[in-house]
Amino acid sequence: MQTYVAGLDRGASADPRAGLVVRNDLSAAGKGSADGYVDLVTSPSGTYLQWDSNGDGWLDSEGGKVALATAPVELRLERTSESTMTGYYRTSPERPWSQVGTAPLTGADAELDAGITATANSTRATPTATFLRTRFWDEPESVDAVGVGTVARRAPALPETVGVTLAGGGRTTSAVDWEPVGETAYAVAGTFTVRGAVEGTGLVAVATVTVAPWPVHGAVGREVTFTAGGFAPGEAVSVALRTHRSLPLGEVTATDGGTVTPRFVVPRVRPGGYDLVLRGASSGTKLVLRLVVRPGHGS
């Protein structure tokens, strides 16, 4: 699990400590009451691990201190084997985790209680610790942004699942229940957003829907441009006109939001309607629009 120790007020204590703790049973206090006892704490002198080495219910051993890791600091305590716990710290969410050390687990059960802890390490002081963003590693933390493409008057196909990042950095997918989308939302070219409840997480997914025009109008020899979406961020998207054969019109790169804005000159073809095919090179996403061609000036 991990937490952010946002502050540690000494409260007249010379050595207050605050952080994460595991034990077979955190509800049972006192000597000999519970095995598998390890904590990872920050103090004015740094961050370090403590553990019960002989199974008597008291923290009697400690590892080396990381002097720079004082509050405010993020702490992470991970069970790295049946008999060891490893502690980590980082000074901001943008920085990578650094290892504090590894502590042995004595008499630990297969499953441990885990929580936060704060102590004055004294009976004559009352320090105050502030904890934020305390969570277990497998707790959902954020949902991937969703980009969807469609054309005017065609309902968007929203994904049944979305990617979810866990607090510990792991990844999973979860089903999403999207809110209803009215026909007026995609009646004309433009963008709109749809929200959906991500099942079992308490999180909300947001899909940005890009509606491309239908049809696209152009004249022979004139430049045409429009915006479409639903592609993978950064992928190359080819544009081709489908007549009796496929006429390549160029290639564009999708934005971070998965949208593209092709620009091309309408080739010399007969006036009429043609399929305009956009295809993502890496995702395989295909979006078919309609290009209505009229004669160019002087044609």
N, C-alpha and C positions, 0 to 999 in steps of 0.2 A: 504494500500500500504506500501512499505518499501523502504529504501534507506540506503546507507552506506556513512556517513559523514567522508570522509577520512582525511580531514584536515579543520581547521578553523583558519585562520590567522587574528589576531586582527586588524591589520591595524590602530593602534592608538586608537581603540575603547576599552573602559573599559568593555563593556558587549555585545560583538557580539553574534548573535544567528543564528542557521541554522538547518533546519529540514523539516518536512512535514506539510502540511496545507490543510484543507478542508473548503469550503464555498459554499453557493448556487451558487455564480458566482464569480470566481476569476478574470474575466476580468473587473469587476466593482470595482473601488477603491474609497476609501473615506468614510466618516462617513455616516451611514444610507444607504449605497449602496447595502449591501448584508448581509443576515442572515446566520445562521448555521456555524458560524465562530469558528474554533478550530485549534490550531497547537500544534505540538510536536517538541520541539527544544532542541538542545544541546548547551551549552555555557561553558565558562571557569569555571563556578560554578556548572555545572552538567546538567542533562536532566530533563525537566519538561513539563507539559501541560499548555497552555494558552487558554482562551476562552472569548467570548463575552457573558456576562451574561444577558444583558438587550436588546440585539438586535439593538444596535445603530451603529453597524459596527466597533466598536473598541474593541481590546483585553483589557479587564479590570480586568481579574481574572487569577490567576495561581495556580497550585497545588504544592505539595512539590517536592523538587529537589532530584534527585539521584546523589549524589556528585561524585560517581565513574564513572558515565557514561558521560565522556567528550570525545571529538574527539581524535582519531578515534573511531567511534562507529556506530553500526547498529541500525536504528530506524524503528519501525513499528507502523502504526496508523490504527486502525480497528474500523469500525462502529459496535458496539455490540448491539445496539437497535435503534429504531426510534429516540430516544432522547439522546443517549450517544455515545461518542467516547472513546476508550481505547488505551492507548499508551504502548509500550513495547520497551525494548532495549536489546542488547547483545553486548559483547565486542569482539566476534569473531564468525565466522560462525559455529564453532564446539560447541559452548556453547548454552544452551537452552535460550529461550526468558524469560526475567523477566519483570513483570508489573511495569510501572511507576505510573499509576493511571488512573482514569476515569474522563472525562469532560462532562458537559451537553451541548447539542445542543439546541440553542434557535432559534425558527422559521425556522427550517431546512426543506428543500424540501426532497422528497423521494429519489432523486438522487442529489449528491453533486459533485461539481468540486473538484479535488484533484491535488496536485502538490508539488514542493519543494519551500522552502522559505529561504532567508538569509537577515539579517538586521544588521546594525551597532548599532541600538538603539541610534543613535546619528546623527546629521546633519554635524558633523565635522570630520568624519572618514569613511574610506572605507575598511572594512574587506573583505577577500576573503574566500569563502567556496568551498570545492571540494566534489562533489557528485559522487558516483559510484553505479552501479547496482540498479538504481531506477526502480521500477516495481510495477505493480498492482498484487494483490494476485492471480488472475486467469490467469496470464500470464504463458505460458509454459516455464519451466526452463531447464529440462533435459529429456532425453529419456532412458528408460531401455535398458540395454545391451541384445542382443538377441543371443541365442545359438541354433543352428540347427544341427541335425544329419542326415546323409544319408550314403549310401554305394556307392562304386565306380561304375560309369556309370549310376547312378540313380540321376536325377535332384532333388535338395533339395526343400522341400516344405516350402517356406518362409511364415511367418505369415502375414495375411492381415492387422492386427492392432498391435500397440505397446503401452506399458504403458508409460505415460507421467506424470512427477512430476511438479506441479505448484509452482510458486514462494512462495505462502503461505503455502506450504506443502501438499496441496490437490492432489488428483490423478484423472486421466482420461485416456481414450484411444483414439487414433487417427489412421486413416488409413495411410498406408505407401505405397509409390510408389517405389518399388525396381528397381535398375538398372538391365539390362539384365545380365544373367549368361551364359557364353559360356560353351559348353560341355567339353572343355579341363580342366576347373576348377575342375571338379569332376571326371575326367577320372581315377585317381588313388587315393590311400589312402593319406590323409594329411589334411591340413586346409587351408581355404581361407576366406576372408571377402567380404561382399556385403554391399554397402551403399544404403540408400533409403531416399527420401524426405518425411518428416512427414507432412501430409496435415494440412494447417492452422496454422502452428507453426513456420516455418522458421528453424526448427531443422532438423538434419540429424541422422537417425538411422543407426547403424552398426550391422550387423549380422555376427557372426563367425560360419562358417560351418565346421564341423568335418566330414571328409569322411572316413568311416571305409573300410577296405579291402573287396573285393569280388572276389573270395571266400577267406576264412581263411583256411590255410593249417595246418594240424597237423598229428601226428603219435600216435598210441596207446601207452600209458604209458609215453608220452613226454609232457612237459609243452608248453602251447600256451599262447600268450599274444598279445594284439592289443589295439587300442584306438578308442572309439566311442563317440558320443556326442548327444546333444539335450535333455538332462534330466534336471530336476530341481536342482538347486544348493543344495548340501548337502543331497539329498535324497538317500535312499538305492535302489540299482539296482540289481535285481536277474538275474542270468545267468543260462540258462537251455538248454540242448540238447534234441531235439525232435526226438525220434525214434518211435517205436510203443507205447512208453509212454514218459513222460517228465522226464529227468534225471537232477536233480539239480546239478549245477557245482560250486555254491558259490554265494556270494553276495559282491558287492563293493559299495563304497560311492562316489557319484558324487562330483567333484570339484566345486569351486565357479563359474566356467565357464560352468558347466553342462556336463563335460566330465568324462568318466570312462576308466580305463585300467584294464580289468579283467585279471587274471592269473589263469589257471587251468590245470590239467593233463587230457589228453584225456582218457576217460574211455575205457574199453575193449568192443568195438563194431566192427561190421563187416566193412571192408573198404568200402568207398562210400561217398555219400553226405548227409548231415543232416542239418536241420534248427537249427540255434543257436539263441535263443530268449533272448533278454535283455528287462527287464520290470521295469519301475520306480514305486516304491511303493506308492508315494504320487501323482505324476502327471499322472500315468497310461500310460505314453509314452512307446510304444513298438517298438523295432527295431529288425528286423529279418535279420540275416546274414546267410551265407552258410558256413558250415564247411566241408571241404573235408578231410576225414580220410584215411590214408594209414597204412599198417601194421607196427607195431613197430619192433624194432630189436629183433629177436628171436621169433616173433609171428608165 
